[in-house]
Amino acid sequence: MLTAISEERDKLRKEHATESDQSGMEKTIRELESIIHELKELISHKDTELNIMNERLNLETRKVKSLEREGDQLRSQVALLESKLGHGDYSASSTKVLRMMNTLGVDNEAKQTIEVLQAELKKTKERLQAVEELKGQTDPGTVVDANIAEKLAQLKNQIATLEKREERYKAVFAERISVFRKACCSLFGYKIVMNDQQQSNGIPVTRFILQSVYAQSDDEKLEFDYESGSTNIVVNDYTSQQEIARQVDIYIRRTNSIPAFTANLTMESFNKRSIC
């Protein structure tokens, strides 16, 4: 009887131990499955982040290429400007180098071109910074595409190259504009100053202030507003004088010829100075 009870006891112990081991294994399996699930979600999340970073990098790469094309176009414009100013090319049908109402826009056009390039560079750097910030938000232990850092470095180098190129263009434009202004003074007898103005309706215009090298006082100045290919004289104290107003009426209002007006005024100023 005792033997039977002992055997039953041992049997129950073995069954209990087996059940405990099985329960522990099931718990361990559930824990492992939970860890695997979390890892899969983490990997999926990081894959999404990596795809976003790659998309932004591709966008910045396209933007840099676009800026390079813009730079090439700007270089061509500089070369064309140098060629025209250096050789004195002139065609009445296509080029108006010697006409005041068209050539005076060169400075403004150069300024606008540089401003556009600066804006593009600023946008590119802002987007590049956003990509770097996104990269900085990832966990240190995350597996990230090894080419990301290299691509970012390449973009930085390209932006630095574009900035250097922009500085060279600025220097070239400044030199060409200086030569152009000196040439205008030497050829046409007028010192030219340009500044930006705004009309009463809010439309921006470029104002040119001309003073003859033969002027007898600083008050003898002509003012013109240039906007969208059109040049209009601005009435001031000097042009309100009877004789000057008469010439404005004859040469500008009746015959629509600013060059004839400035040329005639130059001759009169020259004659007055010679007589004196």
Stockholm file with secondary structure:
# STOCKHOLM 1.0

chainA/1-276         MLTAISEERDKLRKEHATESDQSGMEKTIRELESIIHELKELISHKDTELNIMNERLNLETRKVKSLEREGDQLRSQVALLESKLGHGDYSASSTKVLRMMNTLGVDNEAKQTIEVLQAELKKTKERLQAVEELKGQTDPGTVVDANIAEKLAQLKNQIATLEKREERYKAVFAERISVFRKACCSLFGYKIVMNDQQQSNGIPVTRFILQSVYAQSDDEKLEFDYESGSTNIVVNDYTSQQEIARQVDIYIRRTNSIPAFTANLTMESFNKRSIC
#=GR chainA/1-276 SS CHHHHHHHHHHHHHHHHHHHHHHHHHHHHHHHHHHHHHHHHHHHHHHHHHHHHHHHHHHHHHHHHHHHHHHHHHHHHHHHHHHHHHHTCCCTTTCCTTCHHHHTTHHHHHHHHHHHHHHHHHHHHHHHHHHHHHHHTSCTTSCCCTHHHHHHHHHHHHHHHHHHHHHHHHHHHHHHHHHHHHHHHHHHSEEEEEEEEECTTSCEEEEEEEEETTCSSTTCCEEEEEETTEEEEECCTTTTSHHHHHHIIIIIIITCCHHHHHHHHHHHHHHHHHHC
#=GC SS_cons         CHHHHHHHHHHHHHHHHHHHHHHHHHHHHHHHHHHHHHHHHHHHHHHHHHHHHHHHHHHHHHHHHHHHHHHHHHHHHHHHHHHHHHHTCCCTTTCCTTCHHHHTTHHHHHHHHHHHHHHHHHHHHHHHHHHHHHHHTSCTTSCCCTHHHHHHHHHHHHHHHHHHHHHHHHHHHHHHHHHHHHHHHHHHSEEEEEEEEECTTSCEEEEEEEEETTCSSTTCCEEEEEETTEEEEECCTTTTSHHHHHHIIIIIIITCCHHHHHHHHHHHHHHHHHHC
//
